[in-house]
Amino acid sequence: MASATSLMELGDRYWALGLPAAAKSALGRALAQSDDATPALRLTEIALSQGDSASARKFAMEAAKRAPGPATKILLGRAQVAAGELAAARMTLATALDAPKLAPWDRARAHLELSRAADAQGDVSGAGAQAGAAFGAAVTAASHGVAHESLTLLEEISAALVANGRGAEASKSLEGVKDTAGRRMCAAALLSARHAAGDAAVTDRAIDEELAAIETSSAAIRLRRLERRARKHGVVDHVALLGELDALIEAAAGESLPAVDRARLWFLYGSLCADDLATRDRAEAAYRKGLAFQPGHTAAACRLALLMLDRGDQAGALSEIERALRIDASHGLAWRNAARMLDAKSPSLGVVVGRLLDAANPGAGSAAGAVAPRLVTATAEVVRHDVIAGVYAHGHRVKNLLGIIGARARSARKLAAEGDLHDRLKDLETDVTALYEEWAQYLRSMQAPTPTVELVPLSPLLHEVVMAAQARTQQVPVTLETQGGLPDVRGDRMLLREAMLNVVSNAAEACAPAGGEVVVRVRALIAPGGSAAPLVEMVVTDTGPGIPRSHLGRLFVPGFTTKETGSGVGLAIAERVVAAHHGRITVDSEEGVGTTITITLPTDNRGLASLPMWSAERGLP
């Protein structure tokens, strides 16, 4: 059986490697085998860093029983403040402050926790007074040296001072303090807090000068210097900075760097990797390592979610957004990320909305599960309609201007004599005319077409579409597979032809560069809800390069294209035509395998209102 000492060493090593579950397991076994307070202290710190206030309070009480000194009482006070037991926390912290052998940094921590307790109770003057007392104690303690842990504490105290309007006053109080490394650290922490709060009297240069004057090889100070360099986006050399961070990570492995600083180190590394396409694949791993040390960091969870969304990992991104909402349901970026997860046409919309609501407010998902998806869908349609209507209105002015420019270029060309000017005017006329036609098509993709309802026989229409698509892209075989006796569709034949042709032609063009094939399968389906009129399903499958998951939600946005020479209007027109016929169009794709587009149309002109969110047969709408 491993000794308690070796288990504590193992737990510390796991924690340094960013493995909190393994660290807690080892330290929990050490706690059971020993009467020492150290395992309880370590477990309390881990619980506090993870936002687990209940566990923090439990382990802090155990530490206070085993070593009933002022330091353990202050730790218990911190845990009680985190758990919302404010009256108990104030009593515990006051008792610690009365201890005759209270260490200077412990005194600073006790006053800071009292400031937080006062702030939580709405006692503004009390919070400010306790923050001031904490800073005074920190300045006294800093004269004897500043360790990693105390630097983090200095920053927390400075933030509390500034939040209570005492930042400038505290800076002034440092003017008469002897110039030492500790005094400079106090000044740098305070200036950084004031600058972050928008204090115009503090400059970047002043903070840099204070940090540069601190003569130390401390990993914590090096980290803060690198953070400041990274913020100066215009002069950042990513390669050099990442090299220095690699060296710092290696150096920090042998130092007792606090969990919050280890998290900051990895978050900085992740942000730099995310800014550069050449290193972006390392960003996710860095954010995960940082979140292992500080799982309660909402902003980092949001950044990780965005990275996962960008590469199409919807499931992973949803888990990180849930984490962010559980940490802080009021965080704006978390909700904006949540909104990016919501595809109004997705069959899993209800599931996603329910999970997000449950993360922010447990139980809300089941309560609003049936209503929220409908509201999301309606909101998305209203916003989309309003934006498109605005662009359409202003777009006509641009189209008219292009028409005028083209006409005047044509007139000028006719007046010009043969030569260089004539040729240039001819090129201008050609370019403007092409742009006019492309813009006109783009505007047309924004219009909501009004179908002229007629009875449209499907079989001849489908053969016509496939032959036209084959003529456009002759090197790619396009095959049609249909059932016998397909029902007729009620709608506008020309609009339906254009929509289907756009979809099939897009599929053939996707296969053209590397070769491939397109198969169009059409069948009749029994309509749900007891309707006697069947549905018609058209499935267009290609063996092209596929579409990145991160692009799937934008395929029907006018102007969006994944092709270098595409206009981005073909699928937008198809989607609006299908919607005008009360139908539905969905896309599924896998990179390196191909793409499948499914169009489902009613045959009775009453739409798909009764179609369920999930189809048991295909798992798709």
C-alpha positions in Angstrom: 0.0 0.0 0.0 1.3 3.4 -0.9 2.2 5.8 2.0 0.2 9.0 2.5 3.3 11.0 1.6 3.8 9.2 -1.7 0.1 9.6 -2.4 0.3 13.3 -1.8 3.2 13.6 -4.1 1.3 11.6 -6.7 -1.7 13.9 -6.3 0.4 17.0 -6.7 2.0 15.5 -9.8 -1.4 14.7 -11.3 -2.6 18.2 -10.6 0.5 19.7 -12.2 -0.2 17.6 -15.3 -3.8 18.9 -15.5 -5.5 15.6 -14.3 -7.8 16.8 -11.6 -9.8 13.6 -11.2 -6.6 11.5 -10.7 -5.3 14.2 -8.3 -8.4 14.1 -6.2 -8.4 10.3 -6.1 -4.8 10.2 -4.9 -5.3 13.0 -2.3 -8.5 11.4 -1.1 -6.6 8.2 -0.3 -3.9 10.2 1.4 -6.5 11.9 3.5 -8.0 8.6 4.6 -4.5 7.2 5.6 -3.2 10.2 7.5 -4.1 12.7 10.2 -2.1 15.4 8.4 -4.1 18.5 7.2 -2.1 18.8 3.9 -4.3 16.4 1.8 -7.4 18.3 3.0 -5.8 21.6 2.2 -4.9 20.4 -1.3 -8.4 19.1 -1.9 -9.9 22.4 -0.8 -7.8 24.4 -3.2 -8.7 22.0 -6.1 -12.4 22.3 -5.3 -12.2 26.1 -5.1 -10.4 26.3 -8.5 -13.2 24.0 -10.0 -16.0 26.1 -8.5 -17.1 23.1 -6.3 -18.0 25.2 -3.2 -19.7 22.3 -1.4 -16.6 20.0 -1.6 -14.4 23.0 -0.8 -16.3 23.7 2.4 -16.2 20.0 3.5 -12.5 19.6 3.0 -11.7 23.1 4.5 -13.6 22.1 7.7 -11.6 18.9 7.8 -8.4 20.8 7.4 -9.4 23.2 10.2 -10.1 20.3 12.5 -6.7 18.7 11.9 -4.7 22.0 12.0 -6.8 24.7 13.8 -4.6 27.6 13.0 -5.4 31.0 11.3 -4.3 29.8 7.9 -6.8 26.9 7.8 -9.5 29.2 9.3 -8.9 31.7 6.4 -9.2 28.8 3.9 -12.5 27.8 5.6 -13.7 31.4 5.3 -12.9 31.4 1.6 -14.9 28.2 1.1 -17.8 29.6 3.2 -17.9 32.8 1.1 -17.9 30.6 -2.1 -20.8 28.6 -0.7 -22.8 31.7 0.2 -22.5 31.2 4.0 -21.6 34.8 4.5 -22.4 35.2 8.2 -20.4 32.1 9.1 -17.5 33.3 6.8 -17.3 36.7 8.5 -17.1 35.1 11.9 -14.5 32.6 10.8 -12.3 35.3 9.2 -12.7 37.7 12.1 -11.4 34.9 14.4 -8.4 34.3 12.1 -7.6 38.1 12.1 -7.5 38.1 15.9 -4.8 35.3 16.0 -1.5 36.6 17.5 0.8 34.9 14.9 -1.1 35.7 11.7 1.3 35.8 8.7 1.2 39.0 6.6 0.0 37.4 3.4 -2.7 35.5 5.4 -3.9 38.8 6.8 -4.2 40.2 3.3 -6.2 37.1 2.2 -8.5 37.4 5.3 -9.3 41.0 4.5 -9.9 40.2 0.8 -12.4 37.5 1.7 -14.2 39.9 4.2 -14.4 42.4 1.3 -16.0 39.7 -0.9 -18.5 38.8 1.9 -19.4 42.5 2.4 -19.9 42.9 -1.4 -22.1 39.9 -1.6 -24.3 41.4 1.2 -24.5 44.8 -0.5 -22.2 46.5 2.0 -20.4 48.8 -0.5 -18.5 50.9 2.1 -17.5 47.7 4.1 -16.3 46.0 0.9 -14.1 49.0 0.0 -12.7 49.4 3.5 -11.7 45.7 3.7 -10.2 45.8 0.2 -8.1 48.8 1.3 -7.0 46.9 4.4 -6.1 43.9 2.3 -3.9 46.0 0.0 -2.2 47.6 3.0 -1.4 44.1 4.4 -0.2 43.0 1.0 2.2 46.0 0.7 3.7 45.1 4.1 4.0 41.4 3.2 5.5 42.2 -0.2 8.5 44.0 1.5 9.6 40.5 2.6 9.1 38.9 -0.9 6.4 37.8 -3.3 5.9 34.1 -4.1 3.8 32.7 -7.0 0.7 32.4 -4.8 1.0 35.9 -3.4 1.3 37.5 -6.8 -2.0 36.0 -7.8 -3.4 37.2 -4.5 -2.1 40.7 -5.2 -4.0 40.8 -8.5 -7.2 39.7 -6.8 -6.8 42.4 -4.1 -6.1 45.0 -6.8 -9.2 44.0 -8.7 -11.3 44.3 -5.6 -9.8 47.8 -4.9 -10.6 49.0 -8.4 -14.1 47.5 -8.3 -14.8 49.5 -5.1 -13.4 52.8 -6.6 -10.2 52.9 -4.6 -7.6 52.1 -7.3 -6.2 55.6 -7.7 -6.1 56.1 -3.9 -4.1 52.9 -3.5 -1.6 53.9 -6.2 -1.0 57.1 -4.4 -0.3 55.3 -1.1 2.6 53.5 -2.8 4.5 56.7 -3.5 6.1 56.7 0.0 6.9 53.0 0.0 10.5 51.9 -0.4 11.4 50.9 -3.9 11.8 47.1 -3.8 10.8 44.2 -6.1 7.7 43.7 -3.9 6.6 47.3 -4.1 7.0 47.1 -8.0 4.8 44.0 -8.0 2.2 45.7 -6.0 2.3 48.7 -8.4 2.2 46.5 -11.5 -0.8 44.5 -10.2 -2.7 47.7 -9.3 -1.9 49.5 -12.6 -3.0 46.4 -14.5 -6.3 46.3 -12.7 -6.9 50.0 -13.2 -6.1 49.7 -16.9 -8.4 46.7 -17.4 -11.2 48.7 -15.8 -10.7 51.5 -18.3 -8.8 54.0 -16.2 -7.5 56.5 -18.8 -4.8 57.7 -16.4 -2.9 54.4 -16.7 -0.9 53.6 -19.8 0.5 50.4 -21.2 4.0 51.8 -21.0 3.6 52.5 -17.2 2.7 48.8 -16.6 5.5 47.5 -18.8 8.0 49.7 -17.0 7.0 48.3 -13.6 7.1 44.7 -14.8 10.5 45.2 -16.6 12.0 46.7 -13.4 11.2 43.5 -11.4 14.5 41.5 -11.5 13.4 37.9 -11.2 13.2 34.7 -13.2 9.9 33.8 -11.7 7.6 31.9 -14.0 4.6 33.9 -12.8 6.3 37.3 -13.7 7.5 35.9 -17.1 4.0 34.8 -17.8 2.6 38.3 -17.2 5.2 39.8 -19.4 4.3 37.4 -22.2 0.6 38.1 -21.7 1.3 41.8 -22.2 3.3 41.2 -25.3 0.6 39.0 -26.7 -2.0 41.8 -26.3 -0.1 44.1 -28.6 -1.5 42.4 -31.7 0.3 44.6 -34.2 3.8 43.6 -33.1 3.3 39.9 -32.0 5.7 37.4 -33.5 3.7 34.2 -33.0 6.6 31.9 -33.7 8.9 33.6 -31.2 6.2 34.0 -28.6 5.1 30.4 -28.8 8.8 29.4 -28.5 9.1 31.4 -25.3 5.8 29.9 -24.0 7.1 26.4 -24.7 10.2 27.2 -22.6 8.1 28.7 -19.9 5.8 25.6 -19.7 8.8 23.4 -19.3 10.2 25.6 -16.6 6.9 25.9 -14.8 6.7 22.1 -14.5 9.4 22.3 -11.8 7.9 25.2 -9.9 5.0 25.4 -7.5 2.9 27.5 -9.9 -0.7 28.0 -8.7 -3.5 26.4 -10.6 -4.8 29.7 -11.8 -1.4 30.6 -13.3 -1.1 27.2 -15.0 -4.5 27.8 -16.5 -3.5 31.3 -17.6 -0.4 29.9 -19.2 -2.3 27.4 -21.3 -5.1 29.9 -22.2 -2.5 32.3 -23.5 -0.9 29.5 -25.5 -4.3 28.5 -26.9 -5.2 32.0 -27.9 -1.9 32.5 -29.8 -2.3 29.1 -31.6 -5.9 30.0 -32.5 -4.8 33.3 -34.1 -2.5 31.6 -36.6 -3.8 29.0 -39.1 -0.5 27.2 -39.0 -0.9 26.4 -35.3 -4.6 26.3 -34.9 -4.7 22.5 -34.4 -2.8 23.0 -31.1 -5.3 25.6 -29.7 -8.0 23.1 -28.6 -5.5 20.9 -26.7 -4.1 24.0 -24.9 -7.6 25.2 -23.9 -8.5 21.8 -22.6 -5.3 21.7 -20.5 -6.1 25.1 -19.1 -9.7 24.1 -18.3 -8.4 21.1 -16.3 -6.7 23.6 -13.9 -9.6 26.1 -14.0 -12.8 24.5 -15.1 -14.8 27.5 -14.0 -13.3 29.8 -16.7 -16.4 30.7 -18.8 -14.5 32.6 -21.5 -12.1 29.8 -22.1 -14.9 27.3 -22.5 -16.6 29.6 -25.0 -13.3 30.0 -27.0 -12.9 26.2 -27.1 -16.5 25.8 -28.3 -15.9 28.3 -31.1 -12.8 26.3 -32.2 -14.8 23.1 -32.2 -17.7 24.7 -34.2 -15.2 26.0 -36.8 -14.0 22.4 -37.5 -17.6 21.1 -37.5 -17.6 19.2 -34.2 -21.1 20.1 -33.2 -21.4 17.6 -30.4 -18.2 18.7 -28.7 -19.0 22.4 -29.1 -22.4 21.8 -27.5 -20.8 20.2 -24.5 -18.5 23.2 -24.0 -21.3 25.7 -24.3 -23.3 23.7 -21.8 -20.3 23.9 -19.5 -20.1 27.7 -20.0 -23.8 28.1 -19.2 -23.6 26.0 -16.1 -20.7 28.2 -14.9 -22.4 31.5 -15.7 -25.8 31.6 -17.2 -25.6 35.4 -17.7 -22.4 35.2 -19.8 -23.3 36.9 -23.1 -20.7 35.1 -25.3 -22.0 31.7 -24.0 -25.5 32.6 -25.2 -24.1 33.9 -28.6 -22.3 30.6 -29.0 -25.5 28.8 -28.1 -27.3 30.7 -30.8 -24.7 29.5 -33.3 -25.7 25.9 -32.4 -29.4 26.5 -33.4 -30.3 25.5 -36.9 -34.0 26.2 -37.3 -34.2 23.4 -39.9 -32.4 20.8 -37.9 -34.4 17.8 -36.7 -32.5 17.9 -33.4 -33.4 21.5 -32.6 -35.6 20.5 -29.7 -32.9 18.3 -28.2 -30.3 21.1 -28.5 -32.6 23.8 -27.1 -33.5 21.5 -24.2 -29.9 20.8 -23.3 -28.9 24.5 -23.4 -31.9 25.5 -21.2 -31.1 22.8 -18.7 -27.5 23.9 -18.6 -28.5 27.5 -17.8 -31.4 26.6 -15.5 -31.8 22.9 -14.6 -35.3 21.7 -15.4 -36.0 24.5 -17.9 -35.4 22.2 -20.8 -38.2 19.8 -20.1 -40.5 22.7 -19.2 -39.9 24.6 -22.5 -38.9 21.7 -24.7 -42.1 21.8 -26.8 -42.4 25.5 -27.2 -38.8 26.8 -27.4 -37.9 25.2 -30.8 -40.9 26.7 -32.4 -39.9 30.1 -31.1 -36.3 29.7 -32.3 -37.5 28.7 -35.7 -40.0 31.6 -36.0 -37.3 34.1 -34.7 -34.8 32.8 -37.2 -37.2 33.2 -40.1 -38.3 36.7 -39.0 -34.6 37.9 -38.7 -33.6 36.3 -42.0 -36.6 37.8 -43.8 -35.9 41.3 -42.4 -32.2 41.2 -43.3 -32.9 39.8 -46.8 -35.6 42.4 -47.4 -33.2 45.2 -46.4 -30.4 43.9 -48.6 -32.9 43.4 -51.5 -34.2 47.0 -51.3 -30.7 48.6 -51.3 -29.4 46.0 -53.8 -31.8 47.3 -56.5 -30.0 50.7 -56.3 -26.7 49.0 -56.9 -28.2 47.1 -59.8 -29.6 50.2 -61.4 -26.3 52.0 -61.0 -24.5 49.1 -62.7 -27.0 49.4 -65.5 -26.3 53.1 -65.9 -22.5 52.5 -65.9 -22.8 49.8 -68.5 -25.0 51.9 -70.8 -22.6 54.9 -70.6 -19.6 52.7 -71.2 -21.3 51.4 -74.3 -22.1 54.9 -75.5 -18.6 56.0 -74.9 -17.2 53.0 -76.8 -19.3 53.8 -79.8 -18.0 57.4 -79.8 -14.3 56.4 -79.3 -12.1 55.8 -82.3 -10.5 52.4 -82.8 -7.5 52.0 -80.5 -6.4 51.5 -76.9 -9.3 53.7 -75.4 -11.9 51.8 -77.5 -10.6 48.5 -76.3 -10.5 49.5 -72.7 -14.1 50.8 -72.9 -15.1 47.5 -74.4 -13.5 45.5 -71.6 -15.2 47.8 -69.0 -18.6 47.3 -70.7 -18.1 43.5 -70.7 -17.1 43.4 -67.1 -19.9 45.7 -65.9 -22.5 43.8 -67.9 -21.4 40.5 -66.4 -21.5 42.0 -62.9 -24.9 43.4 -63.6 -26.2 40.0 -64.6 -24.6 38.3 -61.6 -26.0 40.9 -59.2 -29.5 40.6 -60.8 -29.4 36.8 -60.2 -28.2 37.4 -56.6 -31.1 39.7 -55.9 -33.5 37.2 -57.5 -32.2 34.5 -55.0 -33.5 36.8 -52.2 -37.0 37.0 -53.5 -39.7 34.8 -52.0 -41.3 33.4 -55.2 -45.0 33.2 -55.6 -45.7 29.9 -57.4 -48.3 29.7 -60.1 -50.1 26.5 -59.0 -50.6 23.9 -61.6 -50.5 20.1 -61.8 -46.9 19.1 -62.6 -46.1 15.6 -63.8 -42.9 14.6 -62.1 -41.4 12.0 -64.3 -41.0 14.1 -67.5 -39.8 17.0 -65.4 -37.1 14.9 -63.7 -35.8 13.5 -67.0 -35.6 17.0 -68.4 -33.6 18.2 -65.3 -31.2 15.3 -65.5 -30.6 15.8 -69.2 -30.0 19.5 -68.7 -27.5 18.9 -65.8 -25.7 16.2 -67.9 -25.3 18.7 -70.8 -23.8 21.3 -68.5 -21.2 18.9 -67.0 -20.7 16.2 -69.6 -17.7 14.5 -67.9 -19.7 13.5 -64.8 -22.4 10.8 -65.2 -25.8 11.7 -63.8 -28.1 8.8 -63.2 -31.9 9.0 -62.5 -33.6 6.3 -60.4 -37.4 6.6 -60.0 -40.3 4.6 -58.8 -43.1 3.8 -61.2 -46.3 5.8 -60.8 -44.9 8.9 -59.1 -47.7 11.2 -58.1 -48.0 14.6 -59.6 -47.0 17.7 -57.6 -49.0 20.9 -57.4 -46.9 23.9 -58.0 -45.0 26.1 -60.5 -43.3 23.9 -63.1 -40.6 26.5 -64.1 -39.7 27.3 -60.5 -39.5 23.6 -59.6 -37.4 22.9 -62.7 -34.9 25.7 -61.7 -34.6 24.5 -58.1 -34.0 20.9 -59.0 -31.6 21.8 -61.8 -29.6 24.0 -59.5 -29.3 21.2 -57.0 -28.3 18.5 -59.5 -25.9 20.8 -61.4 -24.2 21.8 -58.2 -23.6 18.1 -57.4 -22.2 17.4 -60.8 -19.9 20.5 -60.7 -18.6 19.3 -57.3 -17.6 16.0 -58.8 -16.0 17.5 -61.9 -12.4 18.3 -60.8 -11.5 14.8 -59.5 -14.2 12.7 -61.2 -17.2 11.1 -59.6 -20.9 10.5 -60.2 -24.3 11.9 -59.3 -27.3 9.7 -58.6 -30.8 11.2 -58.3 -33.3 8.9 -56.6 -37.0 9.9 -56.4 -39.8 8.0 -54.6 -43.2 8.6 -53.0 -43.6 8.5 -49.2 -46.7 8.0 -47.1 -47.4 11.3 -45.4 -47.5 11.4 -41.6 -50.6 12.4 -39.7 -53.1 10.3 -41.6 -53.0 12.5 -44.8 -54.2 10.7 -47.9 -51.9 12.7 -50.2 -48.3 11.3 -50.3 -45.1 13.1 -50.2 -42.4 13.1 -52.9 -38.7 12.7 -51.9 -35.9 13.6 -54.2 -32.4 12.6 -53.0 -29.4 13.9 -54.9 -26.2 12.1 -53.9 -22.7 12.9 -55.3 -19.3 11.4 -54.7 -17.5 14.8 -54.7 -15.1 16.2 -52.1 -17.8 16.8 -49.5 -18.5 20.0 -47.5 -16.9 20.9 -44.2 -19.4 20.5 -41.3 -18.7 24.2 -40.3 -20.1 25.3 -43.7 -23.3 23.2 -43.8 -25.4 25.8 -41.9 -24.6 28.5 -44.4 -25.2 26.7 -47.7 -28.5 28.4 -48.3 -27.3 31.9 -47.5 -27.4 34.0 -50.7 -23.9 34.6 -51.9 -22.2 31.9 -49.8 -20.2 29.4 -51.9 -17.4 26.9 -51.4 -16.3 27.1 -55.1 -13.7 29.6 -56.3 -15.9 30.6 -59.3 -19.4 30.0 -57.8 -22.0 32.8 -57.4 -23.5 31.3 -54.2 -27.1 31.8 -55.5 -28.1 28.4 -56.9 -28.9 26.6 -53.6 -30.3 29.8 -52.1 -32.8 29.9 -55.0 -33.6 26.2 -54.6 -34.2 26.6 -50.9 -36.6 29.5 -51.4 -38.5 27.7 -54.2 -38.9 24.6 -52.1 -40.1 26.7 -49.1 -42.6 28.5 -51.4 -44.0 25.1 -52.3 -44.3 24.2 -48.5 -41.5 21.7 -48.8 -38.3 21.0 -47.0 -34.6 20.8 -48.2 -31.8 19.3 -46.1 -28.1 18.6 -46.6 -25.8 16.0 -45.2 -22.1 15.7 -46.2 -18.9 14.1 -45.2 -15.5 15.4 -46.4 -13.8 12.9 -48.7 -17.1 10.9 -49.2 -19.7 13.2 -50.8 -22.8 15.2 -50.3 -26.5 14.3 -50.1 -29.3 16.8 -50.6 -32.8 15.8 -49.9 -35.9 17.7 -51.2 -39.3 16.7 -49.8 -42.4 18.1 -51.4 -46.1 17.7 -50.6 -48.5 16.7 -53.3 -51.6 18.4 -51.8 -50.4 22.0 -51.5 -51.1 22.0 -47.7 -47.4 21.8 -46.9 -45.6 19.7 -44.3 -47.1 21.2 -41.2 -47.9 17.7 -39.8 -44.4 16.3 -40.6 -42.8 15.3 -37.3 -39.4 16.7 -36.1 -37.9 13.2 -36.5 -38.6 10.5 -39.1 -38.2 7.0 -37.7 -37.2 5.7 -41.1 -34.3 8.0 -41.9 -33.6 10.0 -38.7 -33.9 13.2 -40.9 -36.8 15.7 -41.3 
